[in-house]
Amino acid sequence: MIWPFIFLSYASLFVFGLSDNIRGPLFPEIMKHFAISDSMGSLMFALSNISGFFASYGCRYLLRRYDRLTVLRSGAIGLMISMWGMAASPVFPLFLFFSFFFGLSLGVLGLVPNILVPMGSSPHRKQQMLSGLHTMYGMASLLAPLLAASMEYLTGSWRWTFAAGSLGPLSLLIYTFHGSHKSLHTKAEFSPEKHKANKQKNFKPQLFLAIMLSLAVAAEIMVSSRLALYMQRTWNYDMEASSLYVTYFFICMMLGRFLFAVVHFKRSPQFLLSTSLVMTGVFILAGVFIHPLFLAGTGFMIAPFYPLSISWISTEFPEDLDSAVSYMMATDSIMLILMHLTIGKLTDLFSIKQALLWGLGFVILSFLMVNSFAFLFKRERHHHPLQEIPAK
């Protein structure tokens, strides 16, 4: 175990989660302040998603030239400046400009921890350490609305929330200079010949696993982003009551990841991922046809999928992890844009209830990809990722 890698990664993903989820509660106030429409306001999310894609894809080129700690510091500095810029923007176009760089910085902060934790974990603890990493995101997701509400109460201005939020990346930046990180972070080994050989051998399976993961992430975000709308239109709940269900979803997700962080399940990644997807599909159906609390419960069922997938990917590509995680994060960005467009269109054409049922397609496709990977890309390895993990 390389504990400084673990501590730094946990701190990074906590800052990532807090910054990423701070904008949602402020969205109505920002639109009101700048006097803009819903579609114009949504550009602040769309631009950060697009720049997040560029950051995720381009980060692997930075990781060839600089060590991971330097890249992480640049992300923390960029996030600070972006949040200060959004807090001080006098006009909306300038706010969008900083939103674009906000997405770039978030892309870096989200990618590097998913590389460092597999590197810093022993094989036996990797699954637990990755689940713990993404539990930090869950905790930050719950704290972000509380920070926004408290700053609104204290100052009456959304601008101060961004200013207060910038203390997160500032603290992270200060921590990167702690003595425990000295001489520990080295630049990834890179040679054009080795990179070309790795790309030729690994590109297709890496992209396959990246799409598999992004489909499950799309299903997760589909439920969390549409749950309040579903409660309002189908069950006639008011905004406050429907928002509670979203909170339940994130509490369930945090509990699910915490469970996998403290318990080591001695089953193959394929089995655990398949079980997570099957139960997610069952809970979506139960949420639509029995009671919406099941929709909140999908947070618990889908919770382990992301960290388990990272663990699987790191086992498949231990020497090419930078590229594998880069593809994964970039594919996530594209899939989320496609999901929002698709579910939005289906909601307009039919209803939010029908859109959620069609959204089950993301779960089904991901399940098929989990269970066809070995057949399509079976390679001889000393430690095959689909073998049962022996008990110690």
C-alpha positions in Angstrom: 0.0 0.0 0.0 1.3 3.5 -1.0 -0.9 5.5 1.4 0.1 9.0 0.2 -1.4 8.0 -3.2 -4.6 6.9 -1.5 -4.9 10.1 0.7 -4.3 12.4 -2.2 -6.8 10.6 -4.4 -9.5 10.7 -1.7 -8.9 14.4 -1.2 -9.0 15.1 -4.9 -12.2 13.2 -5.6 -13.9 14.9 -2.6 -13.0 18.3 -4.0 -14.1 17.1 -7.5 -17.5 16.0 -6.1 -18.0 19.2 -4.1 -17.2 21.5 -7.0 -19.1 19.4 -9.6 -22.4 19.4 -7.5 -22.3 22.9 -6.2 -23.7 24.4 -9.5 -27.0 22.6 -9.5 -28.5 24.3 -6.4 -27.3 27.7 -7.7 -28.7 27.2 -11.2 -32.1 29.1 -10.6 -30.3 32.0 -8.9 -27.7 32.3 -11.7 -30.4 32.3 -14.4 -32.4 34.9 -12.4 -29.3 37.1 -11.9 -28.3 37.2 -15.6 -32.0 37.2 -16.8 -31.5 34.2 -19.2 -33.6 31.3 -20.4 -33.4 27.7 -19.3 -31.8 26.6 -22.6 -29.3 29.4 -22.4 -28.5 28.6 -18.8 -28.0 25.0 -19.6 -24.9 26.0 -21.6 -23.0 26.4 -18.3 -23.4 22.6 -17.9 -23.0 21.7 -21.6 -19.7 23.7 -22.0 -18.1 22.1 -18.9 -19.2 18.6 -20.2 -17.5 19.3 -23.5 -14.4 20.7 -22.0 -14.4 17.8 -19.6 -14.2 15.5 -22.6 -11.2 17.4 -24.0 -9.5 17.3 -20.6 -10.1 13.5 -20.2 -8.9 12.7 -23.6 -5.9 15.1 -23.6 -4.7 14.4 -20.1 -2.8 11.3 -21.2 -0.6 13.5 -23.4 0.2 15.7 -20.3 0.9 12.5 -18.2 3.6 11.5 -20.7 5.4 14.8 -20.3 4.8 15.6 -16.6 4.4 13.5 -13.4 0.9 12.9 -12.1 1.3 15.3 -9.1 2.2 18.2 -11.4 -0.8 17.5 -13.6 -3.1 17.3 -10.5 -1.7 20.6 -9.2 -2.5 22.3 -12.5 -6.1 21.0 -12.2 -6.4 22.4 -8.7 -5.0 25.8 -9.7 -7.3 25.9 -12.8 -10.3 25.0 -10.7 -9.6 27.8 -8.2 -9.2 30.4 -10.9 -12.4 29.2 -12.7 -14.4 29.4 -9.5 -13.1 32.9 -8.7 -13.9 33.9 -12.3 -17.5 32.5 -12.1 -18.0 34.3 -8.8 -16.8 37.6 -10.2 -18.2 37.5 -13.7 -20.2 40.7 -14.4 -21.9 39.2 -17.6 -23.1 35.8 -18.6 -20.7 35.3 -21.6 -17.7 35.7 -19.3 -19.4 33.3 -16.8 -19.6 30.7 -19.7 -15.9 31.3 -20.5 -14.9 30.3 -16.9 -17.4 27.4 -17.0 -15.5 26.0 -19.9 -12.2 26.1 -18.0 -14.0 24.8 -14.9 -14.8 21.7 -16.9 -11.2 21.3 -18.1 -10.0 21.5 -14.5 -12.6 19.0 -13.2 -11.6 16.6 -15.9 -8.1 16.5 -14.6 -9.2 16.2 -10.9 -11.5 13.3 -11.8 -9.0 11.4 -13.8 -5.8 11.3 -11.8 -7.3 9.7 -8.6 -8.6 6.8 -10.7 -5.0 6.1 -11.8 -3.3 6.7 -8.4 -5.6 4.5 -6.3 -5.0 1.3 -8.4 -1.3 2.1 -8.3 -1.2 2.7 -4.6 -3.3 -0.4 -3.6 -2.3 -3.9 -3.0 -4.3 -6.4 -5.2 -6.3 -7.7 -2.3 -7.4 -4.1 -1.2 -7.8 -2.5 -4.6 -11.6 -3.1 -4.8 -12.1 -1.7 -1.4 -9.9 1.3 -1.9 -11.7 2.2 -5.1 -15.1 1.9 -3.5 -13.8 4.2 -0.7 -12.6 6.7 -3.3 -16.0 7.0 -4.9 -17.7 7.1 -1.4 -15.8 10.4 -1.1 -17.7 11.7 -4.2 -20.9 10.6 -2.6 -20.2 12.4 0.6 -19.3 15.6 -1.4 -22.5 15.3 -3.4 -24.5 15.4 -0.2 -22.5 18.3 1.3 -22.6 20.5 -1.8 -26.3 21.6 -1.5 -25.7 22.2 2.2 -22.8 24.5 1.4 -24.9 26.3 -1.2 -27.8 26.7 1.2 -25.6 28.0 4.1 -23.8 30.5 1.9 -27.1 31.7 0.5 -28.4 32.2 4.0 -25.3 34.0 5.3 -24.6 36.2 2.3 -27.7 36.2 0.1 -25.6 35.9 -3.0 -24.7 32.8 -5.1 -21.3 34.4 -5.9 -20.0 33.7 -2.4 -20.8 30.0 -2.8 -18.3 29.7 -5.6 -15.8 31.8 -3.6 -16.2 29.5 -0.6 -16.1 26.4 -2.8 -12.6 27.5 -4.1 -11.2 26.8 -0.6 -11.5 23.1 -1.6 -9.0 23.1 -4.5 -6.8 25.6 -2.5 -6.6 23.1 0.4 -5.8 20.3 -2.0 -3.1 22.3 -3.6 -1.5 23.1 -0.2 -1.7 19.3 0.7 0.2 18.3 -2.5 3.3 20.0 -1.0 3.2 17.8 2.1 6.5 16.0 2.6 5.0 12.5 2.1 4.7 13.2 -1.6 8.3 14.2 -2.1 10.1 12.0 -4.7 7.1 9.6 -4.7 5.5 10.8 -7.9 7.4 9.9 -11.1 6.6 10.6 -14.7 5.0 7.6 -16.5 7.4 5.7 -18.6 6.8 6.4 -22.3 8.4 5.4 -25.5 6.8 5.9 -28.9 7.4 2.3 -29.8 5.9 0.9 -26.7 2.9 3.3 -26.9 2.3 2.2 -30.5 2.4 -1.4 -29.5 0.1 -0.8 -26.6 -2.4 1.1 -28.7 -2.4 -1.6 -31.4 -3.0 -4.3 -28.7 -5.2 -2.4 -26.2 -7.2 0.2 -28.0 -10.3 -1.9 -28.9 -10.6 -3.7 -25.5 -10.0 -0.4 -23.6 -12.7 1.4 -25.7 -15.0 -1.5 -25.2 -14.7 -1.4 -21.4 -15.0 2.4 -21.5 -18.3 2.2 -23.4 -19.5 -0.5 -21.0 -18.8 1.7 -18.0 -20.3 4.9 -19.6 -23.6 3.1 -20.4 -24.0 2.2 -16.7 -23.0 5.8 -15.7 -25.6 7.1 -18.1 -28.3 4.9 -16.4 -27.2 6.2 -13.0 -27.3 9.9 -14.1 -30.6 9.3 -15.9 -32.3 8.3 -12.6 -30.6 10.9 -10.4 -31.2 13.8 -12.8 -34.8 12.9 -13.7 -36.1 11.6 -10.3 -37.4 15.0 -9.1 -39.1 15.6 -12.4 -40.7 12.1 -12.3 -42.0 12.7 -8.7 -43.5 16.1 -9.7 -45.2 15.0 -12.9 -46.2 11.4 -12.0 -46.9 11.7 -8.3 -47.7 15.5 -8.1 -45.1 16.1 -5.4 -43.9 19.7 -4.8 -40.3 20.7 -5.4 -39.2 20.2 -1.7 -40.7 16.7 -1.4 -39.4 15.6 -4.8 -35.9 16.9 -4.0 -36.0 14.6 -0.9 -36.1 11.6 -3.2 -32.9 12.8 -5.0 -31.3 13.0 -1.5 -32.4 9.5 -0.8 -30.8 8.4 -4.1 -27.4 9.8 -3.1 -27.6 8.5 0.4 -28.3 5.0 -1.0 -25.4 5.4 -3.4 -23.0 6.5 -0.7 -24.1 3.5 1.5 -23.6 1.1 -1.4 -20.0 2.3 -2.0 -19.3 2.3 1.7 -20.4 -1.3 1.9 -17.9 -2.3 -0.8 -15.2 -0.2 0.8 -15.4 -2.1 4.1 -16.3 -5.6 2.8 -14.1 -7.5 0.3 -16.4 -9.6 -1.9 -14.5 -12.7 -3.1 -16.3 -13.0 -6.5 -15.1 -12.1 -10.0 -15.6 -8.5 -11.3 -17.8 -10.0 -14.0 -20.2 -11.5 -11.5 -20.3 -8.4 -9.3 -20.9 -6.0 -12.2 -23.6 -8.3 -13.7 -25.4 -8.5 -10.3 -25.2 -4.7 -9.9 -26.8 -4.2 -13.4 -29.5 -6.8 -13.0 -30.6 -5.3 -9.6 -30.5 -1.8 -11.0 -32.8 -2.8 -13.8 -35.2 -4.6 -11.4 -35.3 -1.5 -9.1 -36.0 0.9 -12.1 -38.9 -1.4 -13.1 -40.1 -1.6 -9.5 -39.8 2.2 -9.1 -42.0 2.8 -12.1 -44.6 0.1 -11.5 -44.6 -0.3 -7.7 -43.3 2.6 -5.7 -40.8 5.5 -6.5 -38.7 4.6 -3.4 -37.3 1.8 -5.5 -35.9 4.4 -7.9 -34.1 6.0 -5.0 -32.8 2.5 -4.2 -31.2 2.2 -7.6 -28.5 4.4 -6.1 -27.5 1.5 -3.8 -27.6 -1.1 -6.6 -25.5 0.9 -9.2 -23.1 2.3 -6.5 -20.3 -0.4 -6.8 -20.3 -0.4 -10.6 -17.9 2.5 -11.2 -15.2 1.5 -8.6 -15.5 -2.2 -9.6 -15.0 -1.3 -13.3 -11.9 0.8 -12.5 -10.6 -2.2 -10.6 -11.2 -4.5 -13.5 -9.7 -2.1 -16.0 -6.6 -1.7 -13.9 -6.2 -5.5 -13.7 -6.6 -5.8 -17.5 -4.2 -2.9 -18.3 -1.7 -2.5 -15.4 1.0 -1.0 -17.7 -1.3 1.2 -19.8 -3.7 2.5 -17.1 -3.3 6.2 -18.0 -4.7 5.6 -21.5 -7.4 3.3 -20.3 -8.7 5.7 -17.7 -8.4 8.6 -20.2 -10.6 6.8 -22.7 -13.1 5.9 -19.9 -13.5 9.5 -18.7 -13.8 10.8 -22.3 -16.4 8.2 -23.2 -18.4 9.1 -20.0 -18.7 12.7 -21.2 -19.9 11.8 -24.7 -22.4 9.2 -23.3 -23.9 11.7 -20.8 -24.5 14.2 -23.6 -26.2 11.5 -25.7 -28.2 10.3 -22.7 -29.5 13.8 -21.8 -30.5 14.5 -25.4 -32.2 11.1 -25.8 -34.1 11.1 -22.5 -35.1 14.7 -23.0 -36.5 13.9 -26.5 -38.3 10.8 -25.2 -39.9 12.8 -22.4 -41.1 15.4 -24.9 -42.5 12.7 -27.2 -44.1 10.4 -24.6 -43.7 11.0 -20.8 -41.0 10.9 -18.1 -42.3 7.5 -17.1 -41.8 6.1 -20.6 -38.4 7.8 -20.9 -37.2 6.0 -17.7 -38.4 2.6 -19.1 -36.6 3.3 -22.4 -33.5 4.2 -20.3 -33.3 0.6 -19.2 -31.6 0.1 -22.6 -28.4 1.6 -21.1 -28.5 -1.1 -18.4 -29.2 -3.9 -20.8 -26.4 -2.9 -23.2 -23.9 -2.6 -20.4 -24.9 -6.0 -19.1 -24.3 -7.6 -22.5 -20.9 -5.9 -22.8 -19.8 -7.1 -19.3 -20.6 -10.7 -20.3 -19.2 -10.6 -23.8 -15.8 -9.1 -23.1 -14.0 -12.4 -22.3 -15.4 -13.9 -25.5 -14.4 -11.0 -27.7 -11.0 -10.1 -26.2 -9.8 -13.3 -24.4 -6.1 -13.1 -24.0 -3.6 -15.3 -22.1 -2.7 -13.5 -18.9 -0.9 -14.7 -15.8 -3.7 -13.3 -13.7 -7.0 -13.3 -15.6 -9.4 -10.7 -14.3 -12.4 -13.0 -14.5 -11.0 -15.7 -12.3 -12.4 -16.1 -8.8 -10.3 -14.1 -6.3 -8.9 -16.7 -3.8 -9.6 -16.1 -0.1 -6.6 -15.1 1.9 
